[in-house]
Amino acid sequence: MLIFDLAFEVWDLYCRLYCSSIFIMMDAAKNNKQIIILLGAPGSGKGTQASLLCEKFNLHYFETSRVLEKSFKSLDADKEIEIEGEMYSPTRERKENWETGNLCSPPFVTVLVKNKIKELHQEGKNILFAGSPRTQYEVERVMPLLEELYGKQNIKTVVIDVAAEATIFRNTHRRICELMRHSILYSQETEALEHCPIDGSKLLKRAKLDDPESIKIRIQEYENRTLPVIDYLEEHGFSVKRVNGEQSVAEVYRDILKILE
């Protein structure tokens, strides 16, 4: 009986320690949740900084434009989608909004974004958003979901401030690579480049999105529809910090790391 009692006590101790370790690991995983939101006008450098931060913190780079682009290719172009009692057509959204520089209808975008967030959370991924949420409608519906899944304390927003003049210059001179869609910053060193220095594919200009008129529309859209997003985040107690986006890429990255770390 003594041996049996001793064995039982050892087994009980083992079970307690094992369960405790499981709870510790679960708490650690919960505490390691991370959401980073980068906001800024077109050409503020969100994409460049997003790539650097995703590599450093092992984050999924959430690009709303790619979610939209994928949906336009996968959804039936002639089939309308009902969202909150209204009908939305992928074809109309693509032609009338996305390709002209206007934002797509917020309800249409929000449904796609929320579905993708849930998918990524189920996969256990932390997320970096570049330029999203973009409207009052979207932020009011997306942030409660992010807070529920990741916790408000794990959500940090960084606003990259850039003057309109800098935005127009950067966008009209920007090119992307054909294969992986890297943005290539304009400088004396990159001006003559014809191929991406990262993957070797041809460098292209986004003719419709980066012409001066489309850029002006996007700047106006940002001021009218995205700036209120920042107000919402601050009013609801989310962490919001600003950095000077007219510095070098390295300096902006350094300032963002100070905020995040």
C-alpha positions in Angstrom: 0.0 0.0 0.0 2.8 2.4 0.8 4.3 1.9 -2.6 0.9 2.4 -4.2 0.3 5.6 -2.3 3.7 6.9 -3.2 3.2 6.1 -6.9 -0.2 7.8 -6.8 1.3 11.0 -5.2 4.1 11.0 -7.9 1.5 10.7 -10.6 -0.7 13.4 -9.1 2.3 15.7 -8.9 3.2 15.0 -12.5 -0.4 15.8 -13.6 -0.4 19.0 -11.7 3.0 20.1 -13.2 1.9 19.1 -16.7 -1.4 21.0 -16.5 0.4 24.0 -15.0 2.9 24.0 -17.9 0.0 23.9 -20.4 -1.7 26.9 -18.8 1.6 28.8 -18.8 2.1 28.1 -22.5 -1.4 29.1 -23.2 -0.9 32.4 -21.3 2.4 33.0 -23.1 0.7 32.5 -26.5 -2.1 34.9 -25.5 0.4 37.5 -24.4 2.4 37.1 -27.6 -0.5 38.1 -29.7 0.3 41.1 -31.8 -1.5 43.5 -34.2 0.4 46.4 -35.8 -1.6 49.0 -37.9 0.3 51.3 -40.1 -1.6 54.3 -41.4 -0.5 57.1 -43.7 -1.2 58.9 -46.9 -0.4 57.2 -50.2 3.3 57.2 -50.7 4.1 57.6 -47.0 6.2 54.4 -47.0 3.7 52.0 -45.4 4.6 49.1 -47.7 8.3 49.4 -47.2 8.0 49.6 -43.4 5.5 46.8 -43.4 7.9 44.5 -45.1 10.7 45.3 -42.6 8.4 44.9 -39.6 6.9 41.6 -40.8 10.3 40.1 -41.2 11.4 41.3 -37.7 8.3 40.3 -35.8 7.2 37.3 -38.0 3.8 38.9 -38.9 1.4 38.2 -41.7 1.4 41.2 -44.0 -2.3 42.0 -44.5 -2.8 44.1 -47.6 -6.4 45.0 -48.2 -5.6 45.7 -51.9 -4.5 42.1 -52.3 -7.5 40.8 -50.6 -9.7 42.8 -53.0 -7.6 41.8 -56.0 -8.0 38.1 -55.0 -11.7 38.5 -54.5 -12.2 40.1 -57.9 -10.5 37.1 -59.5 -12.2 34.5 -57.5 -15.8 35.9 -57.2 -18.3 35.4 -59.9 -18.1 38.7 -61.8 -21.8 38.7 -62.7 -23.1 37.6 -59.3 -24.1 40.3 -56.8 -23.4 39.9 -53.1 -25.9 41.0 -50.4 -24.4 42.9 -47.5 -26.6 44.4 -44.8 -29.5 44.5 -47.2 -27.6 46.1 -50.1 -26.4 44.4 -53.3 -22.7 44.7 -54.3 -21.2 43.6 -57.6 -17.5 42.7 -57.7 -17.3 43.9 -61.3 -18.7 47.3 -60.4 -16.5 47.6 -57.3 -13.4 46.9 -59.4 -14.1 49.1 -62.4 -15.8 52.1 -60.7 -13.6 52.3 -57.6 -10.5 50.3 -57.2 -9.0 51.0 -60.6 -9.8 54.7 -60.5 -8.2 55.5 -57.1 -11.5 55.7 -55.2 -12.1 53.4 -52.2 -14.4 50.5 -52.7 -17.7 50.5 -50.9 -16.9 50.1 -47.1 -19.5 47.3 -46.5 -18.0 45.3 -49.4 -14.4 45.8 -48.1 -15.3 45.2 -44.5 -16.9 41.8 -45.1 -13.8 40.6 -47.0 -11.4 42.0 -44.4 -13.3 40.4 -41.4 -13.4 37.0 -43.1 -9.7 37.1 -43.7 -8.9 38.2 -40.1 -10.9 35.3 -38.8 -9.0 32.9 -41.1 -5.6 34.2 -40.0 -6.6 34.1 -36.3 -7.6 30.4 -36.7 -4.1 29.8 -38.2 -2.5 31.4 -35.1 -1.0 34.3 -37.0 -0.2 37.8 -35.8 -1.0 40.5 -38.3 0.3 43.8 -39.7 -2.1 46.0 -41.5 -0.8 48.6 -43.9 -3.4 51.3 -44.6 -6.3 49.4 -43.1 -8.9 50.0 -41.6 -9.5 52.8 -44.1 -12.9 54.2 -43.3 -15.1 55.0 -40.3 -17.5 52.2 -41.3 -14.7 49.7 -41.5 -12.9 50.7 -38.2 -16.2 50.5 -36.2 -16.6 46.9 -37.3 -13.1 45.6 -37.6 -11.6 46.9 -34.3 -14.1 45.2 -32.0 -13.3 41.9 -33.8 -9.5 42.5 -33.4 -9.9 43.4 -29.8 -12.0 40.2 -29.2 -9.5 38.0 -30.9 -6.1 39.6 -30.0 -6.8 42.0 -27.0 -6.7 45.8 -27.0 -3.3 45.8 -25.2 -1.7 43.9 -28.1 -2.9 46.3 -30.8 -0.6 49.2 -31.7 -1.1 51.9 -34.4 1.6 53.9 -36.0 0.7 56.9 -38.3 3.4 57.8 -40.8 3.0 61.6 -41.5 3.9 62.9 -45.0 3.0 66.2 -46.7 0.8 66.1 -49.8 3.7 67.3 -52.0 5.9 64.5 -51.0 3.1 62.0 -51.5 2.5 63.1 -55.1 6.2 63.0 -55.9 6.8 59.6 -54.4 3.8 58.0 -56.2 4.5 59.5 -59.6 8.0 58.1 -59.4 7.2 54.8 -57.8 7.6 51.4 -59.5 6.9 47.9 -58.5 8.4 44.6 -59.5 6.3 42.4 -61.8 6.8 39.1 -59.8 6.5 39.9 -56.1 5.1 43.4 -56.3 7.9 45.0 -54.3 7.8 48.8 -54.2 11.1 50.3 -55.4 11.8 53.7 -53.9 12.9 56.5 -56.3 16.4 57.8 -55.9 19.5 58.5 -58.0 20.6 55.0 -57.4 17.3 53.4 -58.5 16.3 55.8 -61.3 18.0 53.8 -64.0 17.0 50.3 -62.7 15.0 48.2 -65.1 14.7 45.0 -63.0 14.0 44.4 -59.3 17.2 44.0 -57.3 15.4 41.5 -55.1 13.8 39.0 -57.5 15.1 40.2 -60.9 11.7 40.7 -62.5 10.8 43.7 -64.6 10.0 47.0 -62.9 6.6 48.4 -63.8 4.6 51.6 -63.1 1.0 51.2 -61.9 -0.3 53.4 -64.7 -3.9 53.9 -63.4 -3.1 54.1 -59.7 0.0 56.2 -59.8 -0.9 58.9 -62.3 -1.2 62.5 -60.7 -5.0 62.7 -60.9 -5.5 59.3 -59.3 -3.0 60.2 -56.5 -4.9 63.5 -55.8 -8.1 61.5 -55.5 -6.5 59.0 -53.1 -5.1 61.9 -51.0 -8.5 63.4 -50.8 -10.0 60.0 -49.9 -7.4 59.6 -47.2 -8.1 63.0 -45.7 -11.9 62.6 -45.8 -12.3 59.0 -44.9 -9.2 57.6 -43.2 -8.2 60.5 -40.9 -11.5 59.9 -38.9 -10.2 56.4 -38.3 -7.3 57.8 -36.3 -9.8 59.8 -34.2 -11.8 56.7 -33.6 -8.8 54.7 -32.4 -7.7 57.4 -30.0 -11.2 58.0 -28.6 -11.6 54.3 -27.9 -8.3 53.9 -26.1 -6.2 52.2 -28.7 -2.5 53.0 -28.8 -1.8 55.5 -31.5 1.7 57.0 -32.2 3.1 59.2 -35.0 6.4 59.3 -36.8 7.9 61.7 -39.4 7.6 59.8 -42.7 9.7 62.3 -44.6 12.9 60.9 -43.1 15.0 58.2 -44.6 13.6 54.6 -44.6 16.1 53.7 -41.9 15.2 56.6 -39.7 11.4 55.9 -40.0 12.0 52.3 -39.2 14.1 53.2 -36.2 11.4 55.5 -34.8 8.7 52.8 -35.4 10.8 50.2 -33.5 11.1 52.6 -30.5 7.3 52.7 -30.4 6.8 49.0 -30.7 9.6 47.8 -28.5 
